[in-house]
Amino acid sequence: MPFEEDARPLLTAEEFRLLKELLLDACGLQLREDLKYVVERRLWPRLEALSLRDYSGYYRYLRFDARAREEVELAIELLVPHETYFFREPTQLGSFERELLPRLCQQNASSRKLRLWSAGCSSGEEPYTLSMLIAETGLFDGWDVQIHGTDISRRMLTAARAAEYGSSALRTTTPAQLARHFDPISAGRFRVKAGLKNRVSFGHLNLLDEAGLKLLPRMDAIFCRNVLIYLEPAARRKVVHSFWEQLVAGGYLLLGHSESLLTFSTDFALVQLTGDLVYRRPAGA
Ligand SMILES: C[S@@+](CC[C@H](N)C(=O)[O-])C[C@H]1O[C@@H](n2cnc3c(N)ncnc32)[C@H](O)[C@@H]1O
């Protein structure tokens, strides 16, 4: 039975501490103290759905119930931001298209293979954008190109696989890009063209899951933008180390504009492009 608004339980400081610890272990998520009310509000519908009277009951459910794993995923889903859109951070994407893709084309000229990874891809806009940029260059026509999108959120991955988007996802997409890369499906809704969609595949992956990461191929470039900022420092360090391992020698790591490896890794070389600073696993490493 749903709670009356005034019967809605409060999240105590101790319950918040326990939930923070649990989520940190599960996915590296760092919940700041000032987010207590946000956590309370976002998780409350789960208490209702499970007929639990308070957050201690919810914490016990997350720890010990037979369906705990699914519920932890749901809680993460509700608390982690999924904001994304096509052609996000255009300066960086311009550098990638004009400077890095030609380098990768040269680097891989003999294998004619390209492997890219969007780590924390949310609803798919980022990996599809990469597919569009690759098409724009024309450099990889006839190559074996694979773009992998992974995320911890199954709901976001379902949306990504559908590849259908509305105005929010397309807020910075120009009419020319829209015409070239999308098919209209209904008023204000567009689907990514089949040729661009086909080389993108999606998989469920927690970036802290080292065994899961090993199932991916070695990558020529990894995009992990607007993900590390939500992770606690030790988790960030672990994820960045996994990226290093997952990159081919000479492969590139691109982060969001507010993120840097400054305090996290000295293993990468810094590469200054005209509009961006990116990281590279040194060619001999
Ligand atoms: C703000 S979105 C960024 C989407 C896209 N990279 C961009 O910049 O537009 C962050 C995404 O990272 C995912 N994420 C957060 N922590 C994760 C983890 N430990 N493992 C995998 N994905 C995670 C979230 O589910 C979310 O969809």
The ligand as a Gaussian input file, in Angstrom:
#p B3LYP/6-31G(d) Opt

LIG

0 1
 C       26.481000      11.275000     -17.111000
 S       26.457000       9.768000     -18.009000
 C       27.688000      10.104000     -19.240000
 C       27.271000       9.601000     -20.615000
 C       28.276000       9.910000     -21.727000
 N       29.543000       9.317000     -21.471000
 C       28.420000      11.403000     -21.929000
 O       29.436000      11.983000     -21.538000
 O       27.514000      12.034000     -22.479000
 C       27.310000       8.666000     -16.886000
 C       27.026000       7.185000     -17.162000
 O       28.000000       6.399000     -16.486000
 C       27.380000       5.235000     -15.984000
 N       28.161000       4.718000     -14.852000
 C       28.392000       5.302000     -13.648000
 N       29.126000       4.504000     -12.869000
 C       29.391000       3.388000     -13.597000
 C       30.121000       2.191000     -13.341000
 N       30.714000       1.950000     -12.159000
 N       30.177000       1.258000     -14.323000
 C       29.581000       1.480000     -15.514000
 N       28.869000       2.582000     -15.815000
 C       28.778000       3.522000     -14.863000
 C       25.986000       5.709000     -15.578000
 O       25.064000       4.650000     -15.530000
 C       25.669000       6.750000     -16.650000
 O       24.860000       6.229000     -17.672000

